């Protein structure tokens, strides 16, 4: 059982390029698992955790409704934004500068084989991180992600989540709004939920900006505690 997690910060990177890189890491791990089973071997499978910021992009999950994107292709181009239909769960999501996107590509056989628990742990990682900034973040029943003021007319989402898993290997992940331009959320129905707002950490704290690297370190600290992982930083540029 390999609990070492290789962490790589990709900086600002195109969504499709990052998606292709995720797919390559995902395939490498799945292929190794298949080979291990076929050859009755026990070669340790790797675990990865990618941090990235994307240029403006909207992505639609397998079960999503294209009608939740409220602008045309021409308007997308005018906003310098892209659109992709992808293979994760969930509906429509926005990614952009000022948002911390995390893609754990884990072999859950190295940790626990429970997708529900995996999602709850990702949510808990964000909830614990936001608590360090004095915010009481919560889950919202029946809705994946992390929210503030759940059960009130002021409920608002601060972190979206959507994952894919095959043979207990995960990809895609979470998007935490830290210094995000919230105007881009007005161009869609976030996650297909019409009656709840979206927020960002800097807005909640009343600051112009929040240190992104500091937030990443807090996220990793709580990820490490929850998953009982061994964090190793990669320096290789992709």
Residue frames as a rotation matrix with the C-alpha (Angstrom) as fourth column:
UNK 1
0.578 0.816 0.000 0.00
0.816 -0.578 0.000 0.00
0.000 0.000 -1.000 0.00
UNK 2
-0.517 -0.806 0.289 1.63
0.825 -0.559 -0.083 3.24
0.228 0.196 0.954 -1.20
UNK 3
0.512 0.730 -0.453 0.47
0.829 -0.559 0.036 6.36
-0.227 -0.394 -0.891 0.68
UNK 4
-0.527 -0.720 -0.451 3.06
0.466 -0.689 0.555 8.65
-0.710 0.082 0.699 -0.89
UNK 5
0.617 0.744 0.256 1.36
0.685 -0.347 -0.641 11.49
-0.388 0.571 -0.724 -2.82
UNK 6
-0.514 -0.813 0.273 3.35
0.827 -0.387 0.408 13.41
-0.226 0.436 0.871 -5.44
UNK 7
0.482 0.683 -0.548 2.29
0.559 -0.722 -0.408 17.07
-0.675 -0.110 -0.730 -5.41
UNK 8
-0.595 -0.621 0.510 2.85
0.790 -0.336 0.513 19.25
-0.148 0.708 0.690 -8.47
UNK 9
0.189 0.594 -0.782 1.78
0.273 -0.796 -0.540 22.89
-0.943 -0.111 -0.313 -8.89
UNK 10
-0.058 -0.143 0.988 1.20
0.976 0.198 0.086 23.55
-0.208 0.970 0.128 -12.59
UNK 11
-0.813 -0.196 -0.548 0.60
0.177 -0.980 0.088 27.30
-0.554 -0.026 0.832 -12.17
UNK 12
0.100 0.834 -0.543 -1.69
-0.554 -0.407 -0.726 28.89
-0.826 0.374 0.421 -14.79
UNK 13
-0.887 -0.430 0.169 -2.37
-0.157 0.624 0.765 26.23
-0.435 0.652 -0.621 -17.42
UNK 14
-0.488 0.693 -0.531 -4.91
-0.809 -0.130 0.573 25.65
0.328 0.709 0.624 -20.19
UNK 15
0.161 0.652 0.741 -7.79
-0.844 0.480 -0.238 23.38
-0.511 -0.588 0.627 -19.16
UNK 16
0.902 0.251 -0.351 -7.45
-0.415 0.727 -0.548 20.94
0.117 0.640 0.760 -22.07
UNK 17
0.046 -0.961 -0.271 -3.69
-0.479 0.217 -0.850 20.57
0.876 0.169 -0.451 -21.61
UNK 18
-0.550 -0.218 0.806 -4.23
-0.835 0.127 -0.535 19.83
0.014 -0.968 -0.252 -17.93
UNK 19
0.495 0.810 0.314 -7.07
-0.755 0.580 -0.307 17.42
-0.430 -0.085 0.899 -18.67
UNK 20
0.699 -0.310 -0.645 -4.81
-0.374 0.611 -0.698 15.53
0.610 0.729 0.311 -21.10
UNK 21
-0.401 -0.903 0.155 -2.09
-0.577 0.118 -0.808 15.36
0.711 -0.414 -0.568 -18.45
UNK 22
-0.190 0.461 0.867 -4.59
-0.906 0.258 -0.336 14.08
-0.378 -0.849 0.369 -15.87
UNK 23
0.796 0.570 -0.203 -5.76
-0.599 0.694 -0.400 11.43
-0.087 0.440 0.894 -18.34
UNK 24
0.256 -0.794 -0.551 -2.16
-0.413 0.426 -0.805 10.30
0.874 0.434 -0.219 -18.92
UNK 25
-0.662 -0.496 0.561 -1.50
-0.693 0.122 -0.710 9.92
0.284 -0.860 -0.425 -15.18
UNK 26
0.134 0.842 0.522 -4.87
-0.871 0.351 -0.343 8.22
-0.472 -0.409 0.781 -14.68
UNK 27
0.799 0.164 -0.579 -4.20
-0.511 0.693 -0.509 5.73
0.318 0.702 0.637 -17.52
UNK 28
-0.191 -0.960 -0.205 -0.70
-0.539 0.277 -0.795 5.00
0.820 -0.042 -0.570 -16.24
UNK 29
-0.613 -0.008 0.790 -2.10
-0.773 0.211 -0.598 4.05
-0.162 -0.977 -0.136 -12.82
UNK 30
0.472 0.856 0.210 -5.03
-0.744 0.514 -0.427 2.01
-0.473 0.045 0.880 -14.17
UNK 31
0.590 -0.303 -0.748 -2.73
-0.537 0.545 -0.644 0.18
0.603 0.782 0.158 -16.61
UNK 32
-0.538 -0.834 0.125 -0.33
-0.619 0.290 -0.730 -0.69
0.572 -0.470 -0.672 -13.80
UNK 33
-0.272 0.528 0.805 -3.20
-0.812 0.322 -0.486 -2.06
-0.516 -0.786 0.341 -11.71
UNK 34
0.770 0.570 -0.288 -4.34
-0.627 0.590 -0.509 -4.23
-0.120 0.572 0.811 -14.61
UNK 35
0.205 -0.795 -0.571 -0.78
-0.503 0.415 -0.758 -5.46
0.840 0.443 -0.314 -15.20
UNK 36
-0.606 -0.406 0.684 -0.34
-0.788 0.186 -0.587 -6.24
0.112 -0.895 -0.432 -11.49
UNK 37
0.191 0.781 0.595 -3.50
-0.749 0.508 -0.426 -8.33
-0.635 -0.364 0.681 -11.49
UNK 38
0.808 0.130 -0.575 -2.64
-0.545 0.534 -0.646 -10.12
0.224 0.835 0.502 -14.74
UNK 39
0.098 -0.899 -0.426 0.89
-0.272 0.388 -0.881 -10.95
0.957 0.202 -0.207 -13.63
UNK 40
0.796 0.280 -0.537 -0.01
0.425 0.372 0.825 -11.43
0.431 -0.885 0.177 -9.97
UNK 41
-0.354 -0.927 0.121 2.55
0.659 -0.339 -0.672 -8.74
0.664 -0.157 0.731 -9.16
UNK 42
0.556 0.499 -0.665 2.52
0.828 -0.404 0.389 -6.03
-0.074 -0.767 -0.637 -6.51
UNK 43
-0.543 -0.716 0.438 4.24
0.757 -0.643 -0.113 -3.03
0.363 0.270 0.892 -8.06
UNK 44
-0.360 0.430 -0.828 3.20
0.630 -0.542 -0.556 0.05
-0.688 -0.722 -0.076 -6.01
UNK 45
0.153 0.498 0.854 0.78
0.924 -0.378 0.055 2.37
0.350 0.780 -0.518 -7.83
UNK 46
-0.838 -0.539 0.077 1.51
0.491 -0.809 -0.323 6.11
0.237 -0.232 0.943 -7.75
UNK 47
0.324 0.878 -0.352 -0.69
0.922 -0.376 -0.089 8.86
-0.211 -0.296 -0.932 -6.28
UNK 48
-0.670 -0.518 0.532 -0.67
0.654 -0.750 0.094 12.42
0.351 0.411 0.841 -7.62
UNK 49
0.314 0.727 -0.611 -2.14
0.801 -0.548 -0.241 15.73
-0.510 -0.414 -0.754 -6.49
UNK 50
-0.473 -0.434 0.767 -2.10
0.819 -0.536 0.202 18.54
0.323 0.724 0.609 -9.06
UNK 51
0.069 0.453 -0.889 -2.68
0.494 -0.789 -0.364 22.21
-0.866 -0.414 -0.278 -8.22
UNK 52
-0.644 -0.255 0.721 -3.56
0.763 -0.278 0.584 24.50
0.051 0.926 0.374 -11.12
UNK 53
-0.165 0.647 -0.745 -5.23
-0.058 -0.760 -0.647 27.76
-0.985 -0.063 0.162 -12.11
UNK 54
-0.241 0.150 0.959 -7.06
0.909 0.380 0.169 27.78
-0.339 0.913 -0.228 -15.42
UNK 55
-0.985 0.140 -0.097 -7.73
-0.169 -0.874 0.456 30.62
-0.020 0.466 0.885 -17.85
UNK 56
-0.351 0.932 0.085 -11.49
-0.759 -0.230 -0.609 31.31
-0.549 -0.278 0.788 -18.03
UNK 57
-0.814 0.097 -0.573 -13.31
-0.332 0.732 0.595 28.06
0.477 0.674 -0.563 -18.92
UNK 58
0.042 0.866 0.499 -16.69
-0.967 0.161 -0.199 26.40
-0.253 -0.474 0.844 -18.42
UNK 59
-0.879 -0.304 -0.367 -16.90
-0.389 0.903 0.184 22.61
0.276 0.304 -0.912 -18.13
UNK 60
0.129 0.987 0.099 -20.02
-0.980 0.111 0.166 20.45
0.153 -0.118 0.981 -18.27
UNK 61
-0.618 -0.352 0.703 -20.18
-0.578 0.809 -0.104 17.05
-0.532 -0.471 -0.703 -16.57
UNK 62
-0.991 0.133 -0.020 -21.69
0.088 0.755 0.650 13.88
0.102 0.642 -0.760 -18.04
UNK 63
-0.339 0.923 -0.181 -25.09
0.939 0.321 -0.124 14.42
-0.056 -0.211 -0.976 -16.43
UNK 64
-0.602 0.003 -0.798 -25.13
0.263 -0.943 -0.202 18.18
-0.754 -0.332 0.568 -16.99
UNK 65
0.425 0.816 0.392 -27.56
0.795 -0.129 -0.593 20.31
-0.433 0.563 -0.704 -18.98
UNK 66
-0.492 -0.674 0.551 -26.04
0.864 -0.458 0.210 22.53
0.111 0.580 0.807 -21.69
UNK 67
0.299 0.709 0.638 -28.92
0.527 -0.680 0.510 24.98
0.796 0.184 -0.577 -21.06
UNK 68
0.752 -0.043 -0.657 -27.19
0.622 -0.281 0.731 25.92
-0.216 -0.959 -0.185 -17.79
UNK 69
-0.558 -0.827 -0.075 -24.60
0.704 -0.519 0.484 27.81
-0.439 0.217 0.872 -19.84
UNK 70
0.318 0.864 -0.391 -26.33
0.610 -0.502 -0.614 31.14
-0.726 -0.043 -0.686 -20.39
UNK 71
0.233 -0.285 -0.930 -24.18
-0.554 -0.825 0.114 32.63
-0.799 0.489 -0.350 -23.17
UNK 72
0.984 0.166 -0.060 -23.48
-0.130 0.449 -0.884 31.75
-0.120 0.878 0.463 -26.80
UNK 73
0.445 -0.865 0.233 -20.20
0.866 0.482 0.133 30.57
-0.227 0.143 0.963 -28.32
UNK 74
0.189 -0.337 0.922 -19.70
0.548 -0.743 -0.384 34.07
0.815 0.578 0.044 -29.72
UNK 75
0.739 0.145 0.658 -20.15
-0.392 -0.702 0.595 35.61
0.548 -0.697 -0.462 -26.27
UNK 76
0.867 -0.498 -0.009 -17.76
0.351 0.598 0.721 33.05
-0.354 -0.628 0.693 -24.81
UNK 77
0.182 -0.825 0.535 -15.12
0.948 0.003 -0.318 34.13
0.261 0.565 0.783 -27.30
UNK 78
0.323 0.011 0.946 -15.75
0.087 -0.996 -0.019 37.79
0.942 0.089 -0.323 -26.46
UNK 79
0.884 0.035 0.466 -15.20
-0.453 -0.181 0.873 36.96
0.115 -0.983 -0.144 -22.79
UNK 80
-0.062 -0.957 -0.283 -11.98
-0.827 0.208 -0.522 35.12
0.558 0.201 -0.805 -23.71
UNK 81
-0.142 0.124 0.982 -13.46
-0.772 0.607 -0.188 31.93
-0.619 -0.785 0.010 -22.25
UNK 82
-0.705 -0.113 -0.700 -13.61
-0.563 0.689 0.456 28.32
0.431 0.716 -0.550 -23.45
UNK 83
0.257 0.817 0.516 -16.14
-0.934 0.347 -0.085 25.51
-0.248 -0.460 0.852 -23.02
UNK 84
-0.694 -0.443 -0.568 -15.62
-0.570 0.820 0.056 21.73
0.441 0.362 -0.821 -22.69
UNK 85
0.629 0.769 0.111 -17.95
-0.729 0.535 0.428 18.79
0.270 -0.350 0.897 -22.12
UNK 86
-0.393 -0.919 0.022 -16.01
-0.806 0.332 -0.490 16.38
0.443 -0.211 -0.871 -19.91
UNK 87
-0.042 0.294 -0.955 -16.14
-0.090 0.951 0.297 12.96
0.995 0.099 -0.014 -18.25
UNK 88
-0.984 -0.178 -0.007 -16.62
-0.005 0.069 -0.998 13.83
0.178 -0.982 -0.069 -14.59
UNK 89
-0.219 0.938 -0.270 -19.86
0.969 0.242 0.055 13.76
0.116 -0.249 -0.961 -12.65
UNK 90
-0.298 0.170 -0.939 -21.88
0.503 -0.808 -0.306 16.89
-0.811 -0.564 0.155 -11.96
UNK 91
0.689 0.652 0.316 -23.25
0.656 -0.375 -0.655 19.75
-0.309 0.659 -0.686 -14.02
UNK 92
0.525 -0.473 0.708 -21.65
0.456 -0.546 -0.703 22.98
0.718 0.692 -0.071 -15.22
UNK 93
0.567 -0.469 -0.678 -18.68
0.657 -0.239 0.715 24.56
-0.497 -0.850 0.173 -13.46
UNK 94
0.889 -0.354 0.290 -16.53
-0.085 -0.751 -0.655 27.64
0.450 0.558 -0.697 -14.08
UNK 95
0.416 -0.835 -0.361 -12.76
0.832 0.188 0.522 27.77
-0.368 -0.517 0.773 -13.63
UNK 96
0.721 -0.213 0.660 -10.63
0.291 -0.771 -0.567 30.89
0.630 0.600 -0.494 -13.84
UNK 97
-0.360 -0.913 0.191 -7.75
0.247 -0.291 -0.924 32.89
0.900 -0.286 0.330 -12.40
UNK 98
-0.485 0.121 0.866 -7.93
-0.759 -0.551 -0.348 33.37
0.435 -0.826 0.359 -8.65
UNK 99
0.686 0.699 0.203 -9.39
-0.723 0.622 0.301 29.91
0.084 -0.353 0.932 -8.14
UNK 100
-0.481 -0.805 0.347 -7.41
-0.826 0.549 0.127 27.01
-0.292 -0.226 -0.929 -6.66
UNK 101
0.622 0.601 -0.503 -8.19
-0.733 0.673 -0.101 23.86
0.277 0.431 0.858 -8.63
UNK 102
-0.317 -0.706 0.634 -7.02
-0.842 0.517 0.155 20.56
-0.438 -0.484 -0.758 -7.18
UNK 103
0.510 0.412 -0.755 -6.88
-0.740 0.657 -0.141 17.27
0.438 0.631 0.640 -9.09
UNK 104
-0.140 -0.534 0.834 -6.03
-0.782 0.577 0.238 14.28
-0.608 -0.618 -0.498 -6.87
UNK 105
0.364 0.142 -0.920 -5.24
-0.727 0.662 -0.185 11.27
0.582 0.736 0.345 -9.06
UNK 106
-0.304 -0.395 0.867 -5.20
-0.924 0.342 -0.169 8.64
-0.230 -0.853 -0.469 -6.34
UNK 107
-0.388 0.238 -0.891 -5.37
-0.154 0.936 0.317 4.87
0.909 0.260 -0.326 -6.29
UNK 108
0.181 0.552 0.814 -7.92
-0.882 -0.274 0.382 4.51
0.434 -0.788 0.437 -3.52
UNK 109
0.757 -0.041 -0.652 -6.70
0.170 0.976 0.135 0.94
0.631 -0.213 0.746 -2.99
UNK 110
-0.341 -0.939 -0.055 -3.81
0.427 -0.103 -0.898 2.72
0.837 -0.329 0.436 -1.27
UNK 111
-0.818 0.097 0.567 -6.18
-0.455 -0.712 -0.534 4.47
0.352 -0.695 0.627 1.15
UNK 112
-0.557 0.728 0.399 -9.77
-0.034 0.461 -0.887 3.15
-0.830 -0.508 -0.232 1.28
UNK 113
-0.947 0.241 0.214 -12.17
0.265 0.201 0.943 1.91
0.185 0.949 -0.254 -1.38
UNK 114
-0.053 0.926 -0.373 -15.14
0.909 -0.110 -0.403 4.19
-0.414 -0.360 -0.836 -0.73
UNK 115
-0.484 -0.124 0.866 -16.02
0.680 -0.676 0.284 6.98
0.550 0.726 0.412 -3.18
UNK 116
0.610 0.761 0.222 -18.55
0.389 -0.532 0.752 8.53
0.690 -0.373 -0.621 -0.78
UNK 117
0.685 -0.438 -0.582 -15.88
0.600 -0.115 0.792 8.74
-0.414 -0.892 0.184 1.92
UNK 118
-0.342 -0.851 0.400 -13.42
0.930 -0.244 0.275 10.14
-0.136 0.466 0.874 -0.63
UNK 119
-0.099 0.396 0.913 -15.76
0.494 -0.777 0.390 13.01
0.864 0.490 -0.119 -1.53
UNK 120
0.884 0.449 -0.129 -16.52
0.311 -0.361 0.879 13.71
0.348 -0.818 -0.459 2.14
UNK 121
0.307 -0.855 -0.418 -12.77
0.812 0.006 0.584 13.84
-0.497 -0.518 0.696 2.87
UNK 122
-0.496 -0.448 0.744 -12.21
0.795 -0.580 0.180 16.35
0.351 0.680 0.644 0.05
UNK 123
0.366 0.709 0.603 -15.04
0.264 -0.700 0.663 18.47
0.892 -0.083 -0.443 1.43
UNK 124
0.870 -0.040 -0.491 -13.64
0.491 -0.017 0.871 18.17
-0.043 -0.999 0.005 4.95
UNK 125
-0.166 -0.984 0.070 -10.20
0.976 -0.154 0.151 19.28
-0.138 0.093 0.986 3.73
UNK 126
-0.424 0.079 0.902 -11.79
0.426 -0.862 0.275 22.51
0.799 0.501 0.332 2.43
UNK 127
0.668 0.740 0.073 -14.01
0.233 -0.302 0.924 22.98
0.707 -0.601 -0.374 5.49
UNK 128
0.593 -0.521 -0.613 -11.00
0.762 0.117 0.637 22.70
-0.261 -0.845 0.466 7.83
UNK 129
-0.471 -0.774 0.423 -8.98
0.871 -0.484 0.083 25.09
0.141 0.408 0.902 5.65
UNK 130
-0.119 0.507 0.853 -11.72
0.238 -0.820 0.521 27.73
0.964 0.265 -0.023 5.67
UNK 131
0.799 0.384 -0.462 -12.08
0.503 -0.008 0.864 27.36
0.329 -0.923 -0.199 9.44
UNK 132
-0.062 -0.912 -0.406 -8.49
0.973 -0.146 0.179 28.63
-0.223 -0.384 0.896 9.71
UNK 133
-0.808 -0.143 0.571 -9.77
0.356 -0.891 0.281 31.87
0.469 0.430 0.771 8.15
UNK 134
-0.896 0.440 -0.069 -12.64
-0.131 -0.409 -0.903 32.11
-0.425 -0.800 0.424 10.65
UNK 135
-0.378 0.782 -0.495 -15.33
-0.890 -0.158 0.428 30.84
0.257 0.602 0.756 8.27
UNK 136
-0.386 0.365 0.847 -17.90
-0.351 0.791 -0.502 28.21
-0.853 -0.491 -0.177 9.19
UNK 137
-0.418 0.182 -0.890 -18.19
-0.887 0.132 0.443 26.20
0.198 0.974 0.106 6.00
UNK 138
-0.198 0.483 0.853 -20.51
-0.480 0.711 -0.514 23.20
-0.855 -0.511 0.091 5.69
UNK 139
-0.963 0.114 0.245 -21.91
0.262 0.614 0.744 20.53
-0.065 0.781 -0.621 3.45
UNK 140
-0.401 0.899 -0.178 -25.36
-0.867 -0.435 -0.242 21.02
-0.295 0.057 0.954 1.96
UNK 141
-0.302 0.285 0.910 -27.50
-0.105 0.939 -0.329 17.88
-0.948 -0.195 -0.253 2.01
UNK 142
0.504 0.513 0.695 -27.85
0.525 0.457 -0.718 16.37
-0.686 0.726 -0.039 -1.46
UNK 143
0.975 -0.210 0.072 -25.39
-0.079 -0.632 -0.771 18.86
0.207 0.746 -0.633 -2.98
UNK 144
0.433 -0.890 -0.143 -21.69
0.900 0.434 0.029 18.10
0.036 -0.141 0.989 -3.41
UNK 145
-0.016 -0.544 0.839 -19.22
0.375 -0.781 -0.499 20.82
0.927 0.306 0.216 -2.53
UNK 146
-0.472 -0.235 -0.850 -18.67
0.881 -0.172 -0.441 23.29
-0.042 -0.957 0.288 0.30
UNK 147
0.095 0.722 0.685 -21.08
0.540 -0.616 0.574 26.05
0.837 0.315 -0.448 1.31
UNK 148
-0.970 -0.232 -0.076 -21.59
0.196 -0.551 -0.811 28.95
0.146 -0.802 0.579 3.71
UNK 149
-0.672 0.736 0.086 -24.81
-0.635 -0.513 -0.577 29.76
-0.381 -0.442 0.812 5.59
UNK 150
-0.871 0.347 -0.349 -26.45
0.057 0.775 0.629 26.47
0.489 0.528 -0.695 4.64
UNK 151
-0.378 0.824 -0.421 -30.20
0.912 0.410 -0.017 26.38
0.159 -0.391 -0.907 5.28
UNK 152
-0.127 0.319 -0.939 -30.61
0.374 -0.862 -0.343 30.16
-0.919 -0.395 -0.009 5.11
UNK 153
0.868 0.473 0.152 -31.65
0.335 -0.332 -0.882 32.52
-0.367 0.816 -0.447 2.28
UNK 154
0.652 -0.691 -0.311 -27.98
-0.725 -0.689 0.010 33.57
-0.221 0.219 -0.950 2.13
UNK 155
0.515 -0.456 0.726 -26.57
0.196 0.887 0.418 30.11
-0.834 -0.073 0.547 1.31
UNK 156
0.739 -0.358 -0.570 -23.64
-0.672 -0.435 -0.599 30.40
-0.034 0.826 -0.562 -1.10
UNK 157
0.900 -0.408 0.152 -21.15
0.422 0.904 -0.068 27.99
-0.109 0.125 0.986 -2.59
UNK 158
0.618 -0.755 -0.221 -17.43
-0.657 -0.650 0.382 28.57
-0.432 -0.091 -0.897 -2.20
UNK 159
-0.565 -0.822 0.067 -16.04
-0.674 0.506 0.538 25.26
-0.477 0.259 -0.840 -3.50
UNK 160
0.550 0.707 -0.445 -17.32
-0.833 0.430 -0.348 23.03
-0.055 0.562 0.825 -6.32
UNK 161
-0.427 -0.676 0.600 -16.46
-0.576 0.715 0.396 19.35
-0.697 -0.176 -0.695 -6.70
UNK 162
0.752 0.592 -0.292 -16.77
-0.630 0.513 -0.583 16.70
-0.195 0.622 0.758 -9.37
UNK 163
-0.278 -0.894 0.351 -14.80
-0.727 0.434 0.532 13.48
-0.628 -0.107 -0.771 -9.71
UNK 164
0.566 0.313 -0.763 -14.43
-0.705 0.663 -0.251 10.46
0.427 0.680 0.596 -11.91
UNK 165
-0.144 -0.637 0.757 -13.24
-0.828 0.497 0.261 7.06
-0.543 -0.589 -0.599 -10.72
UNK 166
0.700 0.267 -0.663 -12.45
-0.587 0.743 -0.321 3.76
0.407 0.613 0.677 -12.43
UNK 167
0.398 -0.509 -0.763 -10.86
0.414 0.842 -0.345 0.70
0.818 -0.178 0.546 -10.79
UNK 168
0.719 0.027 -0.694 -10.67
0.680 -0.236 0.695 2.89
-0.145 -0.971 -0.188 -7.67
UNK 169
-0.545 -0.839 0.018 -8.44
0.817 -0.525 0.239 5.44
-0.191 0.144 0.971 -9.43
UNK 170
0.423 0.739 -0.524 -9.69
0.651 -0.650 -0.391 9.04
-0.630 -0.175 -0.757 -9.19
UNK 171
-0.677 -0.591 0.438 -9.37
0.732 -0.603 0.318 12.12
0.076 0.536 0.841 -11.38
UNK 172
0.047 0.550 0.834 -10.85
0.191 -0.824 0.533 15.64
0.980 0.134 -0.144 -11.58
UNK 173
-0.547 -0.366 -0.753 -11.47
0.780 0.106 -0.617 17.12
0.306 -0.925 0.228 -8.12
UNK 174
0.325 0.641 -0.695 -12.32
0.876 -0.481 -0.035 20.46
-0.357 -0.598 -0.718 -6.54
UNK 175
-0.282 -0.348 0.894 -12.31
0.625 -0.774 -0.105 24.19
0.728 0.529 0.436 -7.33
UNK 176
0.131 0.231 -0.964 -12.02
0.949 -0.309 0.055 26.61
-0.285 -0.922 -0.260 -4.40
UNK 177
0.500 0.113 0.859 -12.78
0.492 -0.853 -0.173 30.27
0.713 0.509 -0.482 -5.06
UNK 178
-0.002 -0.606 -0.796 -10.05
0.973 -0.185 0.139 32.33
-0.231 -0.774 0.589 -3.39
UNK 179
-0.475 -0.138 -0.869 -9.70
0.026 -0.989 0.142 35.52
-0.880 0.045 0.473 -5.46
UNK 180
-0.544 0.261 0.798 -12.10
0.797 0.459 0.393 34.57
-0.264 0.849 -0.457 -8.24
UNK 181
-0.918 0.351 -0.182 -13.91
-0.395 -0.849 0.350 37.05
-0.032 0.394 0.919 -10.52
UNK 182
-0.624 0.711 0.324 -17.49
0.245 0.572 -0.783 36.19
-0.742 -0.409 -0.531 -9.50
UNK 183
-0.104 0.581 -0.807 -18.93
-0.740 -0.588 -0.327 37.96
-0.665 0.563 0.491 -12.55
UNK 184
-0.677 -0.226 -0.700 -18.15
-0.688 0.531 0.494 34.87
0.260 0.817 -0.515 -14.63
UNK 185
-0.918 0.382 0.104 -20.54
0.280 0.813 -0.511 32.82
-0.280 -0.440 -0.853 -12.50
UNK 186
-0.234 0.868 -0.438 -23.41
-0.326 -0.495 -0.806 35.03
-0.916 -0.046 0.399 -13.67
UNK 187
-0.270 0.050 -0.961 -23.01
-0.962 -0.065 0.267 33.53
-0.049 0.997 0.065 -17.16
UNK 188
-0.594 0.121 -0.795 -24.17
-0.118 0.965 0.235 30.08
0.795 0.234 -0.559 -16.04
UNK 189
0.610 0.675 0.415 -26.42
-0.638 0.108 0.762 28.34
0.470 -0.730 0.497 -13.53
UNK 190
-0.318 -0.926 0.205 -23.68
-0.894 0.222 -0.388 27.03
0.314 -0.307 -0.898 -11.20
UNK 191
-0.971 -0.145 0.192 -23.89
-0.197 0.937 -0.287 23.24
-0.138 -0.316 -0.939 -10.91
UNK 192
-0.604 0.794 -0.065 -27.45
0.272 0.282 0.920 23.55
0.749 0.538 -0.387 -12.21
UNK 193
-0.247 0.478 -0.843 -28.62
0.964 0.032 -0.265 25.07
-0.099 -0.878 -0.468 -8.89
UNK 194
-0.097 0.299 0.949 -30.73
0.648 -0.705 0.289 28.14
0.755 0.643 -0.125 -9.57
UNK 195
0.713 0.635 0.299 -31.49
0.198 -0.591 0.782 29.54
0.673 -0.498 -0.547 -6.13
UNK 196
0.763 -0.490 -0.422 -28.08
0.483 -0.002 0.876 29.81
-0.430 -0.872 0.235 -4.45
UNK 197
0.888 -0.441 -0.128 -25.24
-0.454 -0.803 -0.387 32.27
0.068 0.402 -0.913 -4.85
UNK 198
0.547 -0.821 -0.164 -21.50
0.718 0.561 -0.411 31.77
0.430 0.107 0.897 -5.28
UNK 199
0.961 -0.268 0.064 -18.79
-0.262 -0.817 0.513 33.45
-0.085 -0.510 -0.856 -3.23
UNK 200
0.400 -0.907 -0.132 -15.00
0.248 0.246 -0.937 33.67
0.882 0.342 0.324 -2.90
UNK 201
0.217 -0.364 -0.906 -12.66
0.963 0.229 0.139 33.65
0.157 -0.903 0.400 0.10
UNK 202
-0.802 -0.586 0.112 -11.42
0.566 -0.807 -0.171 37.21
0.190 -0.074 0.979 -0.48
UNK 203
-0.300 0.791 0.534 -15.02
-0.148 -0.591 0.793 38.50
0.942 0.158 0.294 -0.59
UNK 204
0.574 0.557 -0.601 -15.90
0.439 0.410 0.800 36.71
0.692 -0.722 -0.009 2.65
UNK 205
0.063 -0.655 -0.753 -12.82
0.993 -0.037 0.116 38.15
-0.104 -0.754 0.648 4.37
UNK 206
0.908 0.342 -0.241 -13.31
0.314 -0.938 -0.148 41.65
-0.277 0.059 -0.959 2.93
UNK 207
0.029 -0.973 -0.227 -9.86
0.049 -0.226 0.973 41.60
-0.998 -0.040 0.041 1.32
UNK 208
0.333 -0.011 -0.943 -8.70
-0.881 -0.360 -0.307 42.52
-0.336 0.933 -0.130 -2.16
UNK 209
0.258 -0.303 -0.917 -6.68
-0.517 0.759 -0.396 39.32
0.816 0.577 0.040 -2.36
UNK 210
0.775 -0.108 0.623 -5.79
-0.495 0.509 0.704 36.30
-0.393 -0.854 0.341 -0.24
UNK 211
-0.231 -0.956 -0.178 -2.39
-0.931 0.164 0.327 34.58
-0.283 0.241 -0.928 -0.51
UNK 212
0.597 0.515 -0.615 -3.04
-0.730 0.666 -0.150 31.60
0.332 0.539 0.774 -2.80
UNK 213
-0.181 -0.754 -0.632 0.11
-0.266 0.656 -0.707 29.72
0.947 0.040 -0.319 -1.78
UNK 214
-0.792 -0.054 0.609 -0.87
-0.609 -0.014 -0.793 30.00
0.051 -0.998 -0.022 1.88
UNK 215
0.243 0.955 0.170 -4.30
-0.923 0.282 -0.261 28.47
-0.297 -0.093 0.950 1.10
UNK 216
0.452 -0.132 -0.882 -2.66
-0.524 0.761 -0.383 25.64
0.722 0.635 0.275 -0.86
UNK 217
-0.635 -0.767 -0.095 -0.40
-0.331 0.381 -0.863 24.82
0.698 -0.517 -0.496 2.09
UNK 218
-0.528 0.532 0.662 -3.38
-0.773 0.023 -0.635 24.69
-0.353 -0.846 0.399 4.43
UNK 219
0.533 0.734 -0.422 -5.29
-0.844 0.494 -0.207 22.43
0.057 0.467 0.883 2.02
UNK 220
0.116 -0.581 -0.806 -2.34
-0.354 0.733 -0.580 20.05
0.928 0.353 -0.120 1.77
UNK 221
-0.782 -0.391 0.485 -1.91
-0.562 0.107 -0.820 19.98
0.269 -0.914 -0.303 5.54
UNK 222
-0.132 0.831 0.540 -5.51
-0.821 0.215 -0.530 18.86
-0.556 -0.513 0.654 6.02
UNK 223
0.586 0.233 -0.776 -5.36
-0.706 0.617 -0.348 16.46
0.398 0.752 0.526 3.05
UNK 224
-0.358 -0.854 -0.377 -2.29
-0.434 0.510 -0.743 14.87
0.827 -0.102 -0.553 4.62
UNK 225
-0.749 0.106 0.654 -4.04
-0.638 0.150 -0.755 14.48
-0.178 -0.983 -0.045 7.98
UNK 226
0.228 0.968 0.101 -7.28
-0.865 0.249 -0.435 13.07
-0.446 0.012 0.895 6.56
UNK 227
0.783 0.071 -0.618 -5.70
-0.494 0.675 -0.548 10.62
0.378 0.735 0.563 4.11
UNK 228
0.686 -0.623 0.376 -2.70
-0.162 0.372 0.914 9.84
-0.709 -0.688 0.154 6.35
UNK 229
0.923 -0.285 0.259 -0.57
0.321 0.199 -0.926 10.52
0.213 0.938 0.275 3.30
UNK 230
0.107 -0.942 -0.318 3.11
0.601 -0.193 0.776 11.20
-0.792 -0.274 0.545 2.80
UNK 231
0.936 0.310 -0.165 3.44
0.097 -0.681 -0.726 14.40
-0.337 0.663 -0.668 0.77
UNK 232
-0.135 -0.971 0.197 6.31
0.669 0.057 0.741 14.66
-0.731 0.232 0.642 -1.72
UNK 233
0.539 0.321 -0.779 6.73
-0.208 -0.845 -0.493 17.80
-0.816 0.427 -0.389 -3.82
UNK 234
0.254 -0.410 0.876 7.57
0.899 0.434 -0.058 17.36
-0.356 0.802 0.479 -7.50
UNK 235
-0.020 -0.349 -0.937 9.57
-0.013 -0.937 0.349 20.06
-1.000 0.019 0.014 -9.24
UNK 236
-0.718 -0.271 0.641 9.15
0.563 0.315 0.764 18.77
-0.409 0.910 -0.073 -12.79
UNK 237
-0.407 0.579 -0.707 7.41
-0.552 -0.772 -0.315 21.22
-0.728 0.262 0.633 -15.11
UNK 238
-0.222 0.443 0.869 4.77
0.589 0.771 -0.242 19.79
-0.777 0.458 -0.432 -17.46
